[in-house]
């Protein structure tokens, strides 16, 4: 099934999507173009667009935050501002990560679920940061064809492509997880660039106080997998060929590593186990999750996975028992409150979803995805007394997720309820603008300008959208 079809199905089956509502948000992108900063020689922009059209992204506050925790010491060692680097999660079982469009790191869920510990993930991410600091993307040929591909990547990174007919039912809705990325061709680095990125990774790991053992382990996994599959079906093998020289280099680094290095903190191992359990619980069949994380196991990650699996299997009572047990044992953990909210929301009990969501955002004020879900729950109560509160959450979420089309859909709805048609038109313009629906965005932006106070901040934003769209049309001619 192609993702364009999958997304349409998600939109047209909103009731079913709500019942299958998941904490991982699936963002279906249509006509994506290339995510890769450069492609193998002879790969045209049209082929790049066709090859990468079927890609699904997932969004999850907890998992993205875990990646930030892993990367913080690496960024510090590399001298990078963490706020300047965007992290994107791709739903695909390949052991893969790559950088594109400058300061963007793309991580496949397969890397996270196949890694036996955080050191493997951190090692790969350190290598990718090495590509960023080494300026490797900029060193590829800058011909017109590559510029076209870079432009396609910019569309994705800017949030211009989204679901043409609408969005999934809520930010935490995710259906048909497990969609595989289709045929792909990826950036082929030169041996010199790979060696440079490996050396940079060693430097970053050493400065962070970590060890390269995890990186060695993942390289060995990749080398073993290369014997089973062709390079085309193993994107990381194609883009980052694992040679005996590279492994020997890392082994030599390990042999000479300072003995007093503290290594990966135990807390990272806990984060990894929990993240892996959560991903597997959402991606695979619930029955498989319940078998893999048996009831006899009482550790946090196993209980977490089982609660999610029961939620996905529509067993609300068992899901709630597990979620409430996790909250009782971990009363300061916001993500267990988020899970409880999801369980209620997924089963149509909107009123009971609000309190746990509020608790979660009280602990994590910056958690925009949770705020958006909370706003949706408030609006679904269909009570005018909750509209201002919903709008407040959406305005706060906008600071962190300005490209969320679901956020703008909800914002337009609440402004319509409040009778502020100008603001509603502006929100619709923002949503269409970010979805690549230029004609619709232009219509809404011009309508907003006609209804908002001229010279106000909102009027100026509508004007900005309108002018940008006019410029796009001029550039096409």
C-alpha positions as a Markdown table, in Angstrom:
| # | Residue | x | y | z |
|---|---|---|---|---|
| 1 | Unk | 0.0 | 0.0 | 0.0 |
| 2 | Unk | 1.3 | 3.4 | -0.9 |
| 3 | Unk | 1.3 | 6.1 | 1.7 |
| 4 | Unk | -0.8 | 8.4 | -0.3 |
| 5 | Unk | -3.5 | 5.8 | -0.1 |
| 6 | Unk | -2.8 | 5.1 | 3.5 |
| 7 | Unk | -3.2 | 8.8 | 4.4 |
| 8 | Unk | -6.5 | 9.1 | 2.6 |
| 9 | Unk | -7.8 | 6.1 | 4.4 |
| 10 | Unk | -6.7 | 7.6 | 7.7 |
| 11 | Unk | -8.7 | 10.7 | 7.0 |
| 12 | Unk | -11.8 | 9.0 | 5.8 |
| 13 | Unk | -12.0 | 6.7 | 8.8 |
| 14 | Unk | -11.7 | 9.2 | 11.6 |
| 15 | Unk | -13.9 | 7.2 | 14.0 |
| 16 | Unk | -11.8 | 4.1 | 13.5 |
| 17 | Unk | -8.6 | 6.1 | 13.8 |
| 18 | Unk | -9.8 | 7.5 | 17.1 |
| 19 | Unk | -10.5 | 4.1 | 18.5 |
| 20 | Unk | -7.0 | 3.0 | 17.4 |
| 21 | Unk | -5.5 | 6.2 | 18.7 |
| 22 | Unk | -1.9 | 5.9 | 19.7 |
| 23 | Unk | 0.6 | 8.0 | 21.5 |
| 24 | Unk | 2.9 | 7.9 | 18.6 |
| 25 | Unk | 1.7 | 10.4 | 15.9 |
| 26 | Unk | 2.0 | 9.3 | 12.4 |
| 27 | Unk | 2.6 | 12.0 | 9.9 |
| 28 | Unk | 1.7 | 10.8 | 6.3 |
| 29 | Unk | 3.5 | 12.9 | 3.7 |
| 30 | Unk | 2.3 | 12.9 | 0.1 |
| 31 | Unk | 4.7 | 13.6 | -2.8 |
| 32 | Unk | 7.6 | 13.9 | -0.4 |
| 33 | Unk | 10.6 | 14.2 | -2.6 |
| 34 | Unk | 14.0 | 13.4 | -1.3 |
| 35 | Unk | 15.0 | 13.4 | 2.3 |
| 36 | Unk | 18.6 | 12.9 | 1.5 |
| 37 | Unk | 21.1 | 15.7 | 1.2 |
| 38 | Unk | 22.6 | 14.2 | -2.0 |
| 39 | Unk | 22.0 | 11.0 | -3.9 |
| 40 | Unk | 24.2 | 8.5 | -5.8 |
| 41 | Unk | 25.4 | 9.7 | -9.2 |
| 42 | Unk | 22.9 | 9.5 | -12.0 |
| 43 | Unk | 19.8 | 9.5 | -9.6 |
| 44 | Unk | 17.5 | 12.2 | -11.0 |
| 45 | Unk | 15.3 | 14.5 | -9.0 |
| 46 | Unk | 12.2 | 12.8 | -10.5 |
| 47 | Unk | 13.5 | 9.4 | -9.5 |
| 48 | Unk | 14.3 | 10.7 | -6.0 |
| 49 | Unk | 10.7 | 11.9 | -5.6 |
| 50 | Unk | 9.3 | 8.6 | -6.7 |
| 51 | Unk | 11.6 | 6.5 | -4.5 |
| 52 | Unk | 10.9 | 8.4 | -1.4 |
| 53 | Unk | 7.2 | 9.1 | -1.7 |
| 54 | Unk | 6.2 | 6.3 | 0.6 |
| 55 | Unk | 7.7 | 7.4 | 3.9 |
| 56 | Unk | 6.0 | 7.7 | 7.2 |
| 57 | Unk | 7.2 | 9.8 | 10.1 |
| 58 | Unk | 6.3 | 9.3 | 13.7 |
| 59 | Unk | 6.1 | 11.8 | 16.4 |
| 60 | Unk | 6.4 | 11.1 | 20.1 |
| 61 | Unk | 7.5 | 13.5 | 22.8 |
| 62 | Unk | 9.1 | 10.8 | 25.0 |
| 63 | Unk | 11.1 | 9.2 | 22.3 |
| 64 | Unk | 12.2 | 12.5 | 20.8 |
| 65 | Unk | 13.3 | 13.6 | 24.3 |
| 66 | Unk | 15.3 | 10.4 | 24.7 |
| 67 | Unk | 17.2 | 11.2 | 21.5 |
| 68 | Unk | 17.9 | 14.7 | 22.9 |
| 69 | Unk | 19.2 | 13.2 | 26.1 |
| 70 | Unk | 21.5 | 10.9 | 24.1 |
| 71 | Unk | 22.7 | 13.7 | 21.8 |
| 72 | Unk | 23.2 | 16.4 | 24.4 |
| 73 | Unk | 26.8 | 15.3 | 25.4 |
| 74 | Unk | 27.6 | 14.7 | 21.7 |
| 75 | Unk | 26.4 | 18.1 | 20.7 |
| 76 | Unk | 28.4 | 19.7 | 23.5 |
| 77 | Unk | 31.5 | 17.9 | 22.4 |
| 78 | Unk | 30.9 | 18.9 | 18.8 |
| 79 | Unk | 30.2 | 22.5 | 19.7 |
| 80 | Unk | 26.7 | 22.4 | 18.3 |
| 81 | Unk | 23.7 | 24.3 | 19.6 |
| 82 | Unk | 21.1 | 21.6 | 20.4 |
| 83 | Unk | 18.4 | 24.0 | 19.4 |
| 84 | Unk | 19.7 | 24.3 | 15.9 |
| 85 | Unk | 19.5 | 20.6 | 15.1 |
| 86 | Unk | 16.1 | 19.0 | 14.3 |
| 87 | Unk | 15.4 | 15.3 | 15.0 |
| 88 | Unk | 13.0 | 13.3 | 12.8 |
| 89 | Unk | 11.9 | 9.8 | 13.3 |
| 90 | Unk | 11.1 | 7.6 | 10.3 |
| 91 | Unk | 9.0 | 4.5 | 10.7 |
| 92 | Unk | 11.1 | 1.8 | 9.1 |
| 93 | Unk | 12.8 | -1.3 | 10.4 |
| 94 | Unk | 16.2 | -0.6 | 8.7 |
| 95 | Unk | 19.2 | 0.1 | 11.0 |
| 96 | Unk | 19.6 | 3.5 | 9.6 |
| 97 | Unk | 20.2 | 7.2 | 10.4 |
| 98 | Unk | 21.3 | 10.0 | 8.2 |
| 99 | Unk | 21.6 | 13.8 | 8.0 |
| 100 | Unk | 20.0 | 15.9 | 5.3 |
| 101 | Unk | 19.3 | 19.5 | 4.5 |
| 102 | Unk | 22.0 | 20.8 | 6.9 |
| 103 | Unk | 21.2 | 20.5 | 10.6 |
| 104 | Unk | 18.6 | 17.7 | 10.4 |
| 105 | Unk | 19.1 | 14.1 | 11.8 |
| 106 | Unk | 16.8 | 11.4 | 10.6 |
| 107 | Unk | 16.6 | 8.3 | 12.7 |
| 108 | Unk | 14.9 | 5.0 | 11.6 |
| 109 | Unk | 12.9 | 3.2 | 14.3 |
| 110 | Unk | 14.8 | 0.1 | 13.2 |
| 111 | Unk | 17.9 | 1.5 | 14.7 |
| 112 | Unk | 16.2 | 2.1 | 18.0 |
| 113 | Unk | 14.4 | -1.3 | 18.2 |
| 114 | Unk | 17.4 | -3.4 | 17.0 |
| 115 | Unk | 19.9 | -1.7 | 19.3 |
| 116 | Unk | 20.7 | -3.8 | 22.3 |
| 117 | Unk | 21.6 | -0.8 | 24.3 |
| 118 | Unk | 22.0 | 3.0 | 24.2 |
| 119 | Unk | 25.6 | 2.9 | 23.2 |
| 120 | Unk | 24.8 | 1.5 | 19.8 |
| 121 | Unk | 22.4 | 4.4 | 19.1 |
| 122 | Unk | 24.7 | 7.0 | 20.5 |
| 123 | Unk | 27.6 | 5.7 | 18.4 |
| 124 | Unk | 25.6 | 6.0 | 15.2 |
| 125 | Unk | 24.4 | 9.4 | 16.1 |
| 126 | Unk | 27.9 | 10.6 | 17.0 |
| 127 | Unk | 28.9 | 9.4 | 13.5 |
| 128 | Unk | 26.1 | 11.4 | 11.9 |
| 129 | Unk | 27.1 | 14.5 | 13.9 |
| 130 | Unk | 30.5 | 13.9 | 12.4 |
| 131 | Unk | 29.0 | 14.3 | 9.0 |
| 132 | Unk | 27.4 | 17.6 | 10.0 |
| 133 | Unk | 30.5 | 19.1 | 11.5 |
| 134 | Unk | 32.6 | 17.8 | 8.6 |
| 135 | Unk | 30.4 | 19.7 | 6.2 |
| 136 | Unk | 30.1 | 16.5 | 4.1 |
| 137 | Unk | 26.7 | 17.3 | 2.6 |
| 138 | Unk | 27.9 | 20.6 | 1.2 |
| 139 | Unk | 30.8 | 18.9 | -0.5 |
| 140 | Unk | 28.6 | 17.0 | -3.0 |
| 141 | Unk | 28.3 | 18.4 | -6.5 |
| 142 | Unk | 26.2 | 21.5 | -6.7 |
| 143 | Unk | 24.7 | 21.0 | -10.1 |
| 144 | Unk | 21.1 | 21.8 | -11.0 |
| 145 | Unk | 19.9 | 18.3 | -10.5 |
| 146 | Unk | 21.3 | 18.1 | -7.0 |
| 147 | Unk | 19.7 | 21.5 | -6.3 |
| 148 | Unk | 16.4 | 20.1 | -7.3 |
| 149 | Unk | 16.8 | 17.3 | -4.9 |
| 150 | Unk | 17.8 | 19.7 | -2.1 |
| 151 | Unk | 14.7 | 21.7 | -2.9 |
| 152 | Unk | 12.5 | 18.6 | -2.5 |
| 153 | Unk | 14.2 | 17.9 | 0.9 |
| 154 | Unk | 13.5 | 21.5 | 1.9 |
| 155 | Unk | 9.8 | 20.9 | 1.2 |
| 156 | Unk | 9.8 | 18.1 | 3.8 |
| 157 | Unk | 12.0 | 19.8 | 6.3 |
| 158 | Unk | 9.8 | 23.0 | 6.1 |
| 159 | Unk | 6.6 | 21.0 | 6.6 |
| 160 | Unk | 5.2 | 22.0 | 3.2 |
| 161 | Unk | 4.0 | 18.5 | 2.4 |
| 162 | Unk | 1.2 | 16.9 | 4.4 |
| 163 | Unk | -2.0 | 15.1 | 3.8 |
| 164 | Unk | -3.8 | 16.7 | 0.9 |
| 165 | Unk | -7.3 | 15.8 | 2.1 |
| 166 | Unk | -6.8 | 16.5 | 5.8 |
| 167 | Unk | -5.0 | 15.1 | 8.8 |
| 168 | Unk | -5.3 | 12.0 | 10.9 |
| 169 | Unk | -7.8 | 12.2 | 13.7 |
| 170 | Unk | -5.7 | 13.9 | 16.3 |
| 171 | Unk | -2.0 | 14.3 | 16.8 |
| 172 | Unk | -1.7 | 11.0 | 18.6 |
| 173 | Unk | -3.6 | 9.0 | 16.0 |
| 174 | Unk | -1.6 | 6.4 | 14.2 |
| 175 | Unk | -2.9 | 3.6 | 12.1 |
| 176 | Unk | -1.3 | 1.0 | 9.9 |
| 177 | Unk | 2.0 | 1.4 | 11.6 |
| 178 | Unk | 4.7 | -0.8 | 10.2 |
| 179 | Unk | 4.5 | 0.7 | 6.7 |
| 180 | Unk | 7.8 | 0.0 | 5.1 |
| 181 | Unk | 9.8 | 2.6 | 3.2 |
| 182 | Unk | 9.8 | 1.5 | -0.5 |
| 183 | Unk | 12.7 | 1.4 | -2.8 |
| 184 | Unk | 15.3 | 4.0 | -1.9 |
| 185 | Unk | 18.7 | 5.2 | -2.9 |
| 186 | Unk | 20.7 | 7.0 | -0.4 |
| 187 | Unk | 23.7 | 9.3 | -0.2 |
| 188 | Unk | 26.9 | 7.5 | -0.8 |
| 189 | Unk | 29.7 | 8.9 | 1.2 |
| 190 | Unk | 33.3 | 8.5 | 0.1 |
| 191 | Unk | 35.6 | 6.4 | 2.1 |
| 192 | Unk | 37.4 | 9.5 | 3.2 |
| 193 | Unk | 34.2 | 11.0 | 4.5 |
| 194 | Unk | 33.4 | 7.9 | 6.4 |
| 195 | Unk | 36.8 | 7.8 | 8.0 |
| 196 | Unk | 36.4 | 11.4 | 8.9 |
| 197 | Unk | 33.0 | 10.9 | 10.5 |
| 198 | Unk | 34.3 | 7.9 | 12.4 |
| 199 | Unk | 37.2 | 9.9 | 13.7 |
| 200 | Unk | 34.9 | 12.7 | 14.7 |
| 201 | Unk | 32.6 | 10.2 | 16.5 |
| 202 | Unk | 35.5 | 8.9 | 18.5 |
| 203 | Unk | 36.5 | 12.4 | 19.5 |
| 204 | Unk | 32.9 | 13.2 | 20.5 |
| 205 | Unk | 32.5 | 10.0 | 22.5 |
| 206 | Unk | 35.7 | 10.5 | 24.3 |
| 207 | Unk | 34.9 | 14.1 | 25.2 |
| 208 | Unk | 31.4 | 13.0 | 26.4 |
| 209 | Unk | 33.0 | 10.4 | 28.6 |
| 210 | Unk | 31.4 | 7.5 | 26.7 |
| 211 | Unk | 33.0 | 4.5 | 25.0 |
| 212 | Unk | 32.9 | 3.3 | 21.3 |
| 213 | Unk | 31.9 | -0.2 | 22.2 |
| 214 | Unk | 28.3 | 0.3 | 21.2 |
| 215 | Unk | 29.4 | 1.7 | 17.9 |
| 216 | Unk | 31.6 | -1.3 | 17.3 |
| 217 | Unk | 28.6 | -3.6 | 18.1 |
| 218 | Unk | 26.3 | -1.9 | 15.6 |
| 219 | Unk | 29.0 | -1.9 | 12.9 |
| 220 | Unk | 29.3 | -5.7 | 13.4 |
| 221 | Unk | 25.6 | -6.1 | 13.2 |
| 222 | Unk | 25.5 | -4.2 | 9.9 |
| 223 | Unk | 28.3 | -6.2 | 8.5 |
| 224 | Unk | 26.5 | -9.4 | 9.4 |
| 225 | Unk | 23.3 | -8.1 | 7.8 |
| 226 | Unk | 25.2 | -7.2 | 4.7 |
| 227 | Unk | 25.9 | -10.9 | 4.1 |
| 228 | Unk | 22.2 | -11.6 | 4.1 |
| 229 | Unk | 20.8 | -8.8 | 2.1 |
| 230 | Unk | 21.8 | -6.7 | -0.9 |
| 231 | Unk | 23.0 | -3.2 | -0.5 |
| 232 | Unk | 19.8 | -1.8 | -2.0 |
| 233 | Unk | 17.7 | -3.4 | 0.7 |
| 234 | Unk | 20.0 | -2.2 | 3.4 |
| 235 | Unk | 20.2 | 1.6 | 3.1 |
| 236 | Unk | 22.8 | 2.1 | 5.8 |
| 237 | Unk | 25.0 | -0.5 | 4.2 |
| 238 | Unk | 24.7 | 1.4 | 0.9 |
| 239 | Unk | 25.3 | 4.8 | 2.2 |
| 240 | Unk | 27.8 | 3.9 | 5.0 |
| 241 | Unk | 29.6 | 0.8 | 3.8 |
| 242 | Unk | 31.1 | -1.1 | 6.8 |
| 243 | Unk | 34.5 | -2.2 | 5.8 |
| 244 | Unk | 37.1 | -4.2 | 7.7 |
| 245 | Unk | 39.2 | -1.1 | 7.9 |
| 246 | Unk | 36.5 | 0.8 | 9.7 |
| 247 | Unk | 35.9 | -2.0 | 12.2 |
| 248 | Unk | 39.7 | -2.3 | 12.7 |
| 249 | Unk | 39.9 | 1.4 | 13.4 |
| 250 | Unk | 37.1 | 1.3 | 16.0 |
| 251 | Unk | 38.7 | -1.9 | 17.6 |
| 252 | Unk | 42.0 | -0.1 | 17.9 |
| 253 | Unk | 40.3 | 2.9 | 19.5 |
| 254 | Unk | 38.7 | 0.6 | 22.1 |
| 255 | Unk | 42.0 | -1.1 | 22.8 |
| 256 | Unk | 43.5 | 2.3 | 23.6 |
| 257 | Unk | 40.5 | 4.0 | 25.2 |
| 258 | Unk | 41.2 | 5.7 | 28.6 |
| 259 | Unk | 40.5 | 3.2 | 31.4 |
| 260 | Unk | 38.9 | 5.8 | 33.6 |
| 261 | Unk | 36.1 | 6.7 | 31.2 |
| 262 | Unk | 32.7 | 6.4 | 33.1 |
| 263 | Unk | 30.9 | 5.0 | 30.0 |
| 264 | Unk | 27.2 | 5.2 | 29.3 |
| 265 | Unk | 25.2 | 6.0 | 32.4 |
| 266 | Unk | 22.8 | 3.4 | 33.8 |
| 267 | Unk | 20.0 | 5.8 | 33.4 |
| 268 | Unk | 20.5 | 5.8 | 29.6 |
| 269 | Unk | 20.0 | 2.0 | 29.7 |
| 270 | Unk | 16.7 | 2.5 | 31.4 |
| 271 | Unk | 15.7 | 5.1 | 28.8 |
| 272 | Unk | 16.6 | 2.8 | 26.0 |
| 273 | Unk | 14.7 | -0.2 | 27.3 |
| 274 | Unk | 11.6 | 1.9 | 27.9 |
| 275 | Unk | 11.8 | 3.6 | 24.5 |
| 276 | Unk | 12.3 | 0.2 | 22.7 |
| 277 | Unk | 9.4 | -1.3 | 24.6 |
| 278 | Unk | 7.2 | 1.6 | 23.7 |
| 279 | Unk | 8.1 | 1.5 | 20.0 |
| 280 | Unk | 7.6 | -2.2 | 19.7 |
| 281 | Unk | 4.2 | -1.9 | 21.5 |
| 282 | Unk | 3.0 | 0.6 | 18.9 |
| 283 | Unk | 4.6 | -0.9 | 15.8 |
| 284 | Unk | 3.9 | -4.6 | 16.1 |
| 285 | Unk | 0.7 | -6.6 | 16.7 |
| 286 | Unk | -0.6 | -6.3 | 20.3 |
| 287 | Unk | -0.6 | -10.1 | 20.7 |
| 288 | Unk | 3.1 | -10.3 | 19.8 |
| 289 | Unk | 3.8 | -7.5 | 22.3 |
| 290 | Unk | 1.9 | -9.3 | 25.1 |
| 291 | Unk | 3.9 | -12.5 | 24.3 |
| 292 | Unk | 7.2 | -10.7 | 24.2 |
| 293 | Unk | 6.6 | -8.7 | 27.4 |
| 294 | Unk | 5.0 | -11.4 | 29.5 |
| 295 | Unk | 2.9 | -10.7 | 32.5 |
| 296 | Unk | 5.5 | -12.3 | 34.7 |
| 297 | Unk | 7.8 | -9.4 | 34.0 |
| 298 | Unk | 7.1 | -6.5 | 36.4 |
| 299 | Unk | 9.8 | -4.0 | 35.2 |
| 300 | Unk | 8.7 | -0.6 | 34.1 |
| 301 | Unk | 9.3 | -1.1 | 30.4 |
| 302 | Unk | 7.4 | -4.4 | 30.2 |
| 303 | Unk | 4.4 | -3.0 | 32.1 |
| 304 | Unk | 4.5 | 0.0 | 29.8 |
| 305 | Unk | 4.5 | -2.1 | 26.7 |
| 306 | Unk | 1.6 | -4.3 | 27.9 |
| 307 | Unk | -0.5 | -1.3 | 28.8 |
| 308 | Unk | 0.0 | 0.1 | 25.3 |
| 309 | Unk | -0.7 | -3.4 | 23.7 |
| 310 | Unk | -4.0 | -3.7 | 25.7 |
| 311 | Unk | -5.0 | -0.2 | 24.7 |
| 312 | Unk | -4.4 | -1.1 | 21.0 |
| 313 | Unk | -6.4 | -4.3 | 21.5 |
| 314 | Unk | -9.3 | -2.2 | 22.9 |
| 315 | Unk | -8.9 | -3.8 | 26.4 |
| 316 | Unk | -9.4 | -0.5 | 28.3 |
| 317 | Unk | -9.7 | -1.9 | 31.8 |
| 318 | Unk | -6.5 | -3.9 | 31.7 |
| 319 | Unk | -4.7 | -1.0 | 30.0 |
| 320 | Unk | -5.8 | 1.3 | 32.7 |
| 321 | Unk | -4.8 | -1.0 | 35.5 |
| 322 | Unk | -1.3 | -1.1 | 34.2 |
| 323 | Unk | -1.1 | 2.6 | 33.5 |
| 324 | Unk | -2.4 | 3.5 | 37.0 |
| 325 | Unk | 0.1 | 1.0 | 38.5 |
| 326 | Unk | 2.9 | 2.8 | 36.6 |
| 327 | Unk | 1.6 | 6.2 | 37.9 |
| 328 | Unk | 1.4 | 4.9 | 41.5 |
| 329 | Unk | 5.0 | 3.8 | 41.3 |
| 330 | Unk | 6.2 | 6.8 | 39.3 |
| 331 | Unk | 4.0 | 9.7 | 40.3 |
| 332 | Unk | 6.4 | 12.3 | 38.8 |
| 333 | Unk | 6.6 | 10.7 | 35.3 |
| 334 | Unk | 4.5 | 12.8 | 32.8 |
| 335 | Unk | 4.5 | 10.1 | 30.1 |
| 336 | Unk | 2.5 | 7.7 | 32.2 |
| 337 | Unk | -0.2 | 10.4 | 32.7 |
| 338 | Unk | -0.1 | 10.9 | 28.9 |
| 339 | Unk | -0.6 | 7.2 | 28.4 |
| 340 | Unk | -3.6 | 7.3 | 30.7 |
| 341 | Unk | -5.1 | 10.2 | 28.8 |
| 342 | Unk | -4.6 | 8.3 | 25.6 |
| 343 | Unk | -6.4 | 5.3 | 26.9 |
| 344 | Unk | -9.4 | 7.3 | 27.8 |
| 345 | Unk | -9.3 | 9.3 | 24.6 |
| 346 | Unk | -9.0 | 6.2 | 22.4 |
| 347 | Unk | -12.1 | 4.7 | 23.9 |
| 348 | Unk | -14.2 | 7.9 | 23.6 |
| 349 | Unk | -14.1 | 8.9 | 27.2 |
| 350 | Unk | -13.0 | 12.4 | 26.5 |
| 351 | Unk | -13.9 | 13.9 | 29.9 |
| 352 | Unk | -11.7 | 11.5 | 31.8 |
| 353 | Unk | -8.8 | 12.1 | 29.3 |
| 354 | Unk | -8.5 | 15.7 | 30.3 |
| 355 | Unk | -7.1 | 15.4 | 33.9 |
| 356 | Unk | -4.2 | 13.1 | 33.0 |
| 357 | Unk | -3.3 | 15.2 | 30.0 |
| 358 | Unk | -3.4 | 18.3 | 32.2 |
| 359 | Unk | -1.1 | 16.6 | 34.7 |
| 360 | Unk | 1.3 | 15.7 | 32.0 |
| 361 | Unk | 1.6 | 19.3 | 30.6 |
| 362 | Unk | 1.9 | 20.7 | 34.1 |
| 363 | Unk | 5.1 | 18.6 | 34.4 |
| 364 | Unk | 6.2 | 19.3 | 30.9 |
| 365 | Unk | 5.0 | 22.7 | 29.8 |
| 366 | Unk | 7.0 | 22.5 | 26.5 |
| 367 | Unk | 5.3 | 19.2 | 25.5 |
| 368 | Unk | 3.4 | 20.6 | 22.5 |
| 369 | Unk | 2.1 | 17.3 | 21.2 |
| 370 | Unk | 0.5 | 16.5 | 24.5 |
| 371 | Unk | -1.0 | 20.0 | 24.7 |
| 372 | Unk | -2.5 | 19.6 | 21.2 |
| 373 | Unk | -4.1 | 16.4 | 22.3 |
| 374 | Unk | -5.4 | 18.1 | 25.5 |
| 375 | Unk | -6.9 | 20.9 | 23.3 |
| 376 | Unk | -8.6 | 18.4 | 21.1 |
| 377 | Unk | -10.1 | 16.6 | 24.1 |
| 378 | Unk | -11.4 | 19.9 | 25.5 |
| 379 | Unk | -13.0 | 20.8 | 22.2 |
| 380 | Unk | -14.6 | 17.4 | 21.8 |
| 381 | Unk | -16.5 | 18.1 | 25.0 |
| 382 | Unk | -18.6 | 20.6 | 22.9 |
| 383 | Unk | -18.9 | 22.9 | 25.9 |
| 384 | Unk | -18.3 | 26.6 | 25.3 |
| 385 | Unk | -16.7 | 27.0 | 28.7 |
| 386 | Unk | -13.7 | 25.0 | 27.6 |
| 387 | Unk | -13.0 | 26.9 | 24.3 |
| 388 | Unk | -10.7 | 29.5 | 25.8 |
| 389 | Unk | -8.7 | 26.9 | 27.7 |
| 390 | Unk | -8.3 | 24.9 | 24.5 |
| 391 | Unk | -7.1 | 28.0 | 22.6 |
| 392 | Unk | -4.6 | 28.8 | 25.3 |
| 393 | Unk | -3.0 | 25.3 | 25.0 |
| 394 | Unk | -2.9 | 25.6 | 21.2 |
| 395 | Unk | -1.2 | 29.0 | 21.4 |
| 396 | Unk | 1.4 | 27.6 | 23.8 |
| 397 | Unk | 1.9 | 24.6 | 21.7 |
| 398 | Unk | 2.5 | 26.8 | 18.6 |
| 399 | Unk | 5.8 | 28.0 | 20.1 |
| 400 | Unk | 7.2 | 24.6 | 19.7 |
| 401 | Unk | 5.2 | 23.0 | 16.9 |
| 402 | Unk | 4.4 | 25.8 | 14.4 |
| 403 | Unk | 4.3 | 23.5 | 11.5 |
| 404 | Unk | 1.7 | 21.1 | 12.9 |
| 405 | Unk | -1.2 | 21.1 | 10.5 |
| 406 | Unk | -3.4 | 19.4 | 13.2 |
| 407 | Unk | -2.6 | 22.4 | 15.5 |
| 408 | Unk | -3.8 | 24.8 | 12.9 |
| 409 | Unk | -6.9 | 22.7 | 12.1 |
| 410 | Unk | -7.9 | 22.9 | 15.8 |
| 411 | Unk | -7.0 | 26.5 | 16.0 |
| 412 | Unk | -9.2 | 27.4 | 13.1 |
| 413 | Unk | -12.1 | 25.4 | 14.7 |
| 414 | Unk | -11.9 | 27.1 | 18.1 |
| 415 | Unk | -11.7 | 30.6 | 16.5 |
| 416 | Unk | -14.8 | 29.7 | 14.5 |
| 417 | Unk | -16.6 | 28.8 | 17.6 |
| 418 | Unk | -15.5 | 32.0 | 19.3 |
| 419 | Unk | -16.9 | 34.0 | 16.3 |
| 420 | Unk | -13.4 | 35.3 | 15.3 |
| 421 | Unk | -13.7 | 34.7 | 11.6 |
| 422 | Unk | -10.5 | 36.6 | 10.7 |
| 423 | Unk | -8.4 | 34.6 | 13.0 |
| 424 | Unk | -10.1 | 31.4 | 11.8 |
| 425 | Unk | -9.2 | 32.3 | 8.2 |
| 426 | Unk | -5.6 | 33.0 | 9.2 |
| 427 | Unk | -5.4 | 29.6 | 10.9 |
| 428 | Unk | -6.8 | 27.9 | 7.8 |
| 429 | Unk | -4.2 | 29.8 | 5.7 |
| 430 | Unk | -1.4 | 28.6 | 8.0 |
| 431 | Unk | -2.6 | 25.0 | 7.7 |
| 432 | Unk | -3.0 | 25.1 | 3.9 |
| 433 | Unk | 0.4 | 26.9 | 3.6 |
| 434 | Unk | 2.1 | 24.1 | 5.5 |
| 435 | Unk | 0.3 | 21.4 | 3.6 |
| 436 | Unk | 1.4 | 22.7 | 0.2 |
| 437 | Unk | -2.1 | 23.8 | -0.9 |
| 438 | Unk | -1.0 | 27.1 | -2.2 |
| 439 | Unk | -4.2 | 28.2 | -3.9 |
| 440 | Unk | -6.3 | 27.5 | -0.8 |
| 441 | Unk | -3.7 | 29.2 | 1.4 |
| 442 | Unk | -3.8 | 32.3 | -0.8 |
| 443 | Unk | -7.6 | 32.4 | -0.6 |
| 444 | Unk | -7.7 | 32.1 | 3.2 |
| 445 | Unk | -4.8 | 34.6 | 3.7 |
| 446 | Unk | -6.5 | 37.2 | 1.5 |
| 447 | Unk | -9.8 | 36.6 | 3.4 |
| 448 | Unk | -8.0 | 37.0 | 6.7 |
| 449 | Unk | -6.5 | 40.3 | 5.5 |
| 450 | Unk | -10.0 | 41.6 | 4.6 |
| 451 | Unk | -11.3 | 40.8 | 8.1 |
| 452 | Unk | -8.4 | 41.6 | 10.5 |
| 453 | Unk | -7.4 | 45.0 | 11.6 |
| 454 | Unk | -4.9 | 46.4 | 9.1 |
| 455 | Unk | -1.4 | 46.6 | 10.5 |
| 456 | Unk | -2.1 | 44.2 | 13.4 |
| 457 | Unk | 0.3 | 41.3 | 14.0 |
| 458 | Unk | -2.2 | 38.8 | 12.6 |
| 459 | Unk | -2.9 | 41.0 | 9.5 |
| 460 | Unk | 0.8 | 41.3 | 8.8 |
| 461 | Unk | 1.2 | 37.5 | 9.1 |
| 462 | Unk | -1.6 | 37.0 | 6.6 |
| 463 | Unk | 0.0 | 39.5 | 4.3 |
| 464 | Unk | 3.3 | 37.7 | 4.6 |
| 465 | Unk | 1.7 | 34.4 | 3.6 |
| 466 | Unk | 0.0 | 36.0 | 0.7 |
| 467 | Unk | 3.3 | 37.7 | -0.5 |
| 468 | Unk | 5.3 | 34.4 | -0.2 |
| 469 | Unk | 2.7 | 32.6 | -2.3 |
| 470 | Unk | 2.8 | 35.4 | -4.9 |
| 471 | Unk | 6.5 | 35.0 | -5.0 |
| 472 | Unk | 6.3 | 31.3 | -5.5 |
| 473 | Unk | 4.0 | 31.8 | -8.4 |
| 474 | Unk | 6.4 | 34.3 | -10.0 |
| 475 | Unk | 9.2 | 31.9 | -9.6 |
| 476 | Unk | 7.3 | 29.2 | -11.5 |
| 477 | Unk | 6.9 | 31.4 | -14.5 |
